[in-house]
């Protein structure tokens, strides 16, 4: 299980139990400027979630590099490994992170 910390401290729920997930998926996505700015004046980007791109799936002690695909807004995102087979997830909570191109890589 992947446990969440925030600023070096375990992130806990109202019962003082640390928050965790069985799967973490990192989708590499493009962002576009929405034309809006936040209260500090910084531009507000929007992730482009229709299409396909690189992904990294952490589940059951493994890291699998693959491709995410979402052909339309209504479609469910699918994840396939480099051979084109569906990536299986461990039952339970899944966190999806949206990284910019070049913002996630496999070392080694």
C-alpha positions, 0 to 999 in steps of 0.5 A: 500500500502507498501511504500519504505524507504531507510536509513530512507528516503522515496524512491521517483521516478523522480517525487518525488513520494514515491515508493510503491507496493500493494503486498509484497511476501517473498519467503524463498529460498536456496542459493548456492555459484556460485564460483564467488566473488564480487570486495570486495572478498565476495562470490556471492550467487545465489537463487534457484528458481526452486522447492518449499518452504515457503512464506509469502504474504502481500496483502490488509492488510493481511498476509498469510503464504503459499507455493511457487511452481515453477516446472521448469525455464519456469514455473510461480511461484504459491502461495498457502495458508496452505489449498492449495488454491491459494493466491489472490493478490491485482491488482497492483505492487508486490515486491518479496523478497528472504529470506534465511531459518530462515530469515523470520518468523511470530511473535505471 
